[in-house]
Amino acid sequence: MKLDLKRISVTDGAVIPFSYDADLTKEEMNGEYPFRTPVHIEGEVRNHLGVLKLHATANALYETRCARCLTPVNVDLDVTCDMILSREEQKDDRDDVYQLEGDSIELDDIVIPALILEVDFAYYCKPDCKGLCPKCGKNRNEGPCGCDGREIDSRLAVLQKLLDKKD
């Protein structure tokens, strides 16, 4: 969404509120398209003593799979983004200052990257998820699979054969 900042740039205390839905259904992350519903973004740009301040929140449903057992997991993301909008070039690399180019701003260029940066690399269906059996692939949260839990290193297999002959 594009906001025209001309009308608040010169008036102290002026506010431009905004509320809209962004479509991120084509946004690929880790080989999936996790944003299947629109992302709701709302907030305001306020002129405070000549400084334009952006405050925005983004709410999204992030649909992914458990990193251990591949069960579907839905995560509610609530991200807050606070930025100072500046026309002057910044000498230092501050994270909270956005360089304006002209008298308007594209909100998606600020809020969507902030939302994506809040996504964790891995999500779990529950903190103590047992994952999948590496041999048969059964979900261990549903019960034991019956596979032998011992793994013999292939370099020591000859020794295992000696132990099996003694029995």
Phi and psi in degrees as GROMACS dihedral restraints (atoms count N, CA, C in turn):
[ dihedral_restraints ]
;  ai    aj    ak    al  type     phi  dphi    fc
    3     4     5     6     1  -100.0    20    10
    4     5     6     7     1   132.0    20    10
    6     7     8     9     1  -113.5    20    10
    7     8     9    10     1   133.3    20    10
    9    10    11    12     1   -89.8    20    10
   10    11    12    13     1   120.2    20    10
   12    13    14    15     1   -97.6    20    10
   13    14    15    16     1     2.2    20    10
   15    16    17    18     1   -59.0    20    10
   16    17    18    19     1   -44.0    20    10
   18    19    20    21     1   -72.8    20    10
   19    20    21    22     1   -22.2    20    10
   21    22    23    24     1  -102.0    20    10
   22    23    24    25     1   -10.1    20    10
   24    25    26    27     1   -62.6    20    10
   25    26    27    28     1   -28.9    20    10
   27    28    29    30     1  -106.3    20    10
   28    29    30    31     1    -5.3    20    10
   30    31    32    33     1  -114.5    20    10
   31    32    33    34     1   115.1    20    10
   33    34    35    36     1   -65.6    20    10
   34    35    36    37     1   132.3    20    10
   36    37    38    39     1    89.0    20    10
   37    38    39    40     1    -5.5    20    10
   39    40    41    42     1   -69.4    20    10
   40    41    42    43     1   147.5    20    10
   42    43    44    45     1  -134.7    20    10
   43    44    45    46     1   139.7    20    10
   45    46    47    48     1  -118.5    20    10
   46    47    48    49     1   106.9    20    10
   48    49    50    51     1   -82.3    20    10
   49    50    51    52     1   155.3    20    10
   51    52    53    54     1  -147.2    20    10
   52    53    54    55     1   152.0    20    10
   54    55    56    57     1  -157.7    20    10
   55    56    57    58     1   123.5    20    10
   57    58    59    60     1  -160.0    20    10
   58    59    60    61     1   169.9    20    10
   60    61    62    63     1  -112.0    20    10
   61    62    63    64     1   134.1    20    10
   63    64    65    66     1  -107.3    20    10
   64    65    66    67     1   139.8    20    10
   66    67    68    69     1   -95.8    20    10
   67    68    69    70     1   111.2    20    10
   69    70    71    72     1  -115.0    20    10
   70    71    72    73     1    23.4    20    10
   72    73    74    75     1   -64.6    20    10
   73    74    75    76     1   -21.0    20    10
   75    76    77    78     1   -97.2    20    10
   76    77    78    79     1     6.1    20    10
   78    79    80    81     1   -81.9    20    10
   79    80    81    82     1   113.2    20    10
   81    82    83    84     1   -92.3    20    10
   82    83    84    85     1   133.7    20    10
   84    85    86    87     1  -139.5    20    10
   85    86    87    88     1   123.0    20    10
   87    88    89    90     1    55.3    20    10
   88    89    90    91     1    37.5    20    10
   90    91    92    93     1    79.1    20    10
   91    92    93    94     1     6.0    20    10
   93    94    95    96     1  -125.0    20    10
   94    95    96    97     1   168.0    20    10
   96    97    98    99     1  -115.5    20    10
   97    98    99   100     1    85.4    20    10
   99   100   101   102     1   -78.9    20    10
  100   101   102   103     1   -16.1    20    10
  102   103   104   105     1   -97.4    20    10
  103   104   105   106     1    91.1    20    10
  105   106   107   108     1   -94.4    20    10
  106   107   108   109     1   -11.5    20    10
  108   109   110   111     1  -121.4    20    10
  109   110   111   112     1   157.4    20    10
  111   112   113   114     1   -61.9    20    10
  112   113   114   115     1   148.0    20    10
  114   115   116   117     1   -91.6    20    10
  115   116   117   118     1   125.3    20    10
  117   118   119   120     1   -92.0    20    10
  118   119   120   121     1   125.8    20    10
  120   121   122   123     1  -122.9    20    10
  121   122   123   124     1   131.8    20    10
  123   124   125   126     1  -148.1    20    10
  124   125   126   127     1   159.6    20    10
  126   127   128   129     1   162.1    20    10
  127   128   129   130     1  -152.2    20    10
  129   130   131   132     1  -158.5    20    10
  130   131   132   133     1   157.6    20    10
  132   133   134   135     1  -114.8    20    10
  133   134   135   136     1   127.7    20    10
  135   136   137   138     1  -125.5    20    10
  136   137   138   139     1   138.1    20    10
  138   139   140   141     1   -91.7    20    10
  139   140   141   142     1   113.0    20    10
  141   142   143   144     1  -119.5    20    10
  142   143   144   145     1   103.1    20    10
  144   145   146   147     1    56.2    20    10
  145   146   147   148     1    40.6    20    10
  147   148   149   150     1    86.3    20    10
  148   149   150   151     1    -2.7    20    10
  150   151   152   153     1  -105.0    20    10
  151   152   153   154     1   126.2    20    10
  153   154   155   156     1   -87.1    20    10
  154   155   156   157     1   123.5    20    10
  156   157   158   159     1  -118.1    20    10
  157   158   159   160     1   128.7    20    10
  159   160   161   162     1  -102.4    20    10
  160   161   162   163     1   129.3    20    10
  162   163   164   165     1  -126.8    20    10
  163   164   165   166     1   121.9    20    10
  165   166   167   168     1  -140.7    20    10
  166   167   168   169     1   150.4    20    10
  168   169   170   171     1  -125.9    20    10
  169   170   171   172     1   143.1    20    10
  171   172   173   174     1  -124.1    20    10
  172   173   174   175     1   130.6    20    10
  174   175   176   177     1  -119.6    20    10
  175   176   177   178     1   127.4    20    10
  177   178   179   180     1  -144.5    20    10
  178   179   180   181     1   153.7    20    10
  180   181   182   183     1  -102.6    20    10
  181   182   183   184     1   117.2    20    10
  183   184   185   186     1  -103.2    20    10
  184   185   186   187     1   114.4    20    10
  186   187   188   189     1  -104.2    20    10
  187   188   189   190     1   119.8    20    10
  189   190   191   192     1  -143.9    20    10
  190   191   192   193     1  -164.4    20    10
  192   193   194   195     1  -124.7    20    10
  193   194   195   196     1   151.9    20    10
  195   196   197   198     1   -59.9    20    10
  196   197   198   199     1   135.7    20    10
  198   199   200   201     1   -71.6    20    10
  199   200   201   202     1   -13.3    20    10
  201   202   203   204     1  -105.7    20    10
  202   203   204   205     1   -41.4    20    10
  204   205   206   207     1  -120.2    20    10
  205   206   207   208     1    -2.2    20    10
  207   208   209   210     1    68.3    20    10
  208   209   210   211     1    16.9    20    10
  210   211   212   213     1   -72.0    20    10
  211   212   213   214     1   140.0    20    10
  213   214   215   216     1   -59.4    20    10
  214   215   216   217     1   137.8    20    10
  216   217   218   219     1  -131.6    20    10
  217   218   219   220     1   130.1    20    10
  219   220   221   222     1  -108.8    20    10
  220   221   222   223     1   127.7    20    10
  222   223   224   225     1  -120.3    20    10
  223   224   225   226     1   127.3    20    10
  225   226   227   228     1   -85.7    20    10
  226   227   228   229     1   117.5    20    10
  228   229   230   231     1  -100.8    20    10
  229   230   231   232     1   127.9    20    10
  231   232   233   234     1  -126.8    20    10
  232   233   234   235     1   111.7    20    10
  234   235   236   237     1  -120.0    20    10
  235   236   237   238     1   134.5    20    10
  237   238   239   240     1  -108.4    20    10
  238   239   240   241     1   136.1    20    10
  240   241   242   243     1  -128.6    20    10
  241   242   243   244     1   120.4    20    10
  243   244   245   246     1  -120.9    20    10
  244   245   246   247     1   124.0    20    10
  246   247   248   249     1  -136.9    20    10
  247   248   249   250     1   151.4    20    10
  249   250   251   252     1  -100.7    20    10
  250   251   252   253     1   128.3    20    10
  252   253   254   255     1   -96.3    20    10
  253   254   255   256     1   119.5    20    10
  255   256   257   258     1  -125.5    20    10
  256   257   258   259     1   139.0    20    10
  258   259   260   261     1   -88.0    20    10
  259   260   261   262     1   -20.7    20    10
  261   262   263   264     1   -84.9    20    10
  262   263   264   265     1   142.2    20    10
  264   265   266   267     1   -70.6    20    10
  265   266   267   268     1   133.0    20    10
  267   268   269   270     1   -88.5    20    10
  268   269   270   271     1   134.8    20    10
  270   271   272   273     1   -80.2    20    10
  271   272   273   274     1   -34.9    20    10
  273   274   275   276     1  -102.2    20    10
  274   275   276   277     1   162.1    20    10
  276   277   278   279     1   -93.5    20    10
  277   278   279   280     1    77.2    20    10
  279   280   281   282     1   -85.2    20    10
  280   281   282   283     1   139.3    20    10
  282   283   284   285     1   -77.9    20    10
  283   284   285   286     1   -19.4    20    10
  285   286   287   288     1  -100.5    20    10
  286   287   288   289     1    13.4    20    10
  288   289   290   291     1  -120.7    20    10
  289   290   291   292     1   128.9    20    10
  291   292   293   294     1  -112.1    20    10
  292   293   294   295     1   127.7    20    10
  294   295   296   297     1   -78.4    20    10
  295   296   297   298     1   118.8    20    10
  297   298   299   300     1   -81.3    20    10
  298   299   300   301     1   143.2    20    10
  300   301   302   303     1  -125.9    20    10
  301   302   303   304     1    91.4    20    10
  303   304   305   306     1   102.6    20    10
  304   305   306   307     1  -162.4    20    10
  306   307   308   309     1  -102.5    20    10
  307   308   309   310     1    14.2    20    10
  309   310   311   312     1  -138.1    20    10
  310   311   312   313     1   166.3    20    10
  312   313   314   315     1  -139.9    20    10
  313   314   315   316     1   141.0    20    10
  315   316   317   318     1   -95.6    20    10
  316   317   318   319     1   109.7    20    10
  318   319   320   321     1   -63.0    20    10
  319   320   321   322     1   -34.1    20    10
  321   322   323   324     1   -61.5    20    10
  322   323   324   325     1   -28.9    20    10
  324   325   326   327     1   -68.4    20    10
  325   326   327   328     1   -18.8    20    10
  327   328   329   330     1  -104.7    20    10
  328   329   330   331     1   -48.8    20    10
  330   331   332   333     1   -76.1    20    10
  331   332   333   334     1   -42.0    20    10
  333   334   335   336     1   -63.4    20    10
  334   335   336   337     1   -46.8    20    10
  336   337   338   339     1   -59.9    20    10
  337   338   339   340     1   -35.9    20    10
  339   340   341   342     1   -64.2    20    10
  340   341   342   343     1   -37.9    20    10
  342   343   344   345     1   -66.4    20    10
  343   344   345   346     1   -46.6    20    10
  345   346   347   348     1   -66.0    20    10
  346   347   348   349     1   -33.9    20    10
  348   349   350   351     1   -68.1    20    10
  349   350   351   352     1   -19.7    20    10
  351   352   353   354     1   -83.8    20    10
  352   353   354   355     1    -9.7    20    10
  354   355   356   357     1   -74.1    20    10
  355   356   357   358     1   127.9    20    10
  357   358   359   360     1   -74.3    20    10
  358   359   360   361     1   157.2    20    10
  360   361   362   363     1   -68.0    20    10
  361   362   363   364     1   -36.4    20    10
  363   364   365   366     1  -139.2    20    10
  364   365   366   367     1   141.6    20    10
  366   367   368   369     1  -123.2    20    10
  367   368   369   370     1   151.4    20    10
  369   370   371   372     1  -123.0    20    10
  370   371   372   373     1   148.4    20    10
  372   373   374   375     1   -66.2    20    10
  373   374   375   376     1   -32.7    20    10
  375   376   377   378     1  -157.1    20    10
  376   377   378   379     1   155.2    20    10
  378   379   380   381     1   -59.0    20    10
  379   380   381   382     1   -32.1    20    10
  381   382   383   384     1  -103.4    20    10
  382   383   384   385     1    33.1    20    10
  384   385   386   387     1   -58.5    20    10
  385   386   387   388     1   132.5    20    10
  387   388   389   390     1   -88.7    20    10
  388   389   390   391     1   -13.6    20    10
  390   391   392   393     1    79.8    20    10
  391   392   393   394     1  -163.5    20    10
  393   394   395   396     1  -103.3    20    10
  394   395   396   397     1   149.6    20    10
  396   397   398   399     1   -69.0    20    10
  397   398   399   400     1   129.2    20    10
  399   400   401   402     1   -69.7    20    10
  400   401   402   403     1   -16.3    20    10
  402   403   404   405     1   -92.1    20    10
  403   404   405   406     1   -53.4    20    10
  405   406   407   408     1  -104.3    20    10
  406   407   408   409     1   -16.7    20    10
  408   409   410   411     1    86.0    20    10
  409   410   411   412     1     6.6    20    10
  411   412   413   414     1   -71.7    20    10
  412   413   414   415     1   144.0    20    10
  414   415   416   417     1   -71.2    20    10
  415   416   417   418     1   115.1    20    10
  417   418   419   420     1   -71.4    20    10
  418   419   420   421     1   -14.9    20    10
  420   421   422   423     1   -70.1    20    10
  421   422   423   424     1   -21.7    20    10
  423   424   425   426     1   -89.0    20    10
  424   425   426   427     1    -4.4    20    10
  426   427   428   429     1   132.9    20    10
  427   428   429   430     1   171.7    20    10
  429   430   431   432     1   -69.0    20    10
  430   431   432   433     1   152.1    20    10
  432   433   434   435     1   -97.8    20    10
  433   434   435   436     1   -19.5    20    10
  435   436   437   438     1    93.5    20    10
  436   437   438   439     1    -1.2    20    10
  438   439   440   441     1   -72.1    20    10
  439   440   441   442     1   151.3    20    10
  441   442   443   444     1   -68.9    20    10
  442   443   444   445     1   125.0    20    10
  444   445   446   447     1   -77.3    20    10
  445   446   447   448     1   -12.5    20    10
  447   448   449   450     1   -83.5    20    10
  448   449   450   451     1   137.9    20    10
  450   451   452   453     1  -122.9    20    10
  451   452   453   454     1   128.0    20    10
  453   454   455   456     1   -99.1    20    10
  454   455   456   457     1   128.6    20    10
  456   457   458   459     1   -63.6    20    10
  457   458   459   460     1   133.3    20    10
  459   460   461   462     1   -60.1    20    10
  460   461   462   463     1   -26.3    20    10
  462   463   464   465     1   -73.2    20    10
  463   464   465   466     1   -20.3    20    10
  465   466   467   468     1  -107.6    20    10
  466   467   468   469     1    11.1    20    10
  468   469   470   471     1   -62.1    20    10
  469   470   471   472     1   -34.0    20    10
  471   472   473   474     1   -62.5    20    10
  472   473   474   475     1   -40.4    20    10
  474   475   476   477     1   -65.9    20    10
  475   476   477   478     1   -36.0    20    10
  477   478   479   480     1   -63.6    20    10
  478   479   480   481     1   -37.5    20    10
  480   481   482   483     1   -63.6    20    10
  481   482   483   484     1   -37.0    20    10
  483   484   485   486     1   -64.4    20    10
  484   485   486   487     1   -41.5    20    10
  486   487   488   489     1   -66.7    20    10
  487   488   489   490     1   -36.9    20    10
  489   490   491   492     1   -68.3    20    10
  490   491   492   493     1   -30.6    20    10
  492   493   494   495     1   -70.9    20    10
  493   494   495   496     1   -31.9    20    10
  495   496   497   498     1   -66.6    20    10
  496   497   498   499     1   -31.3    20    10
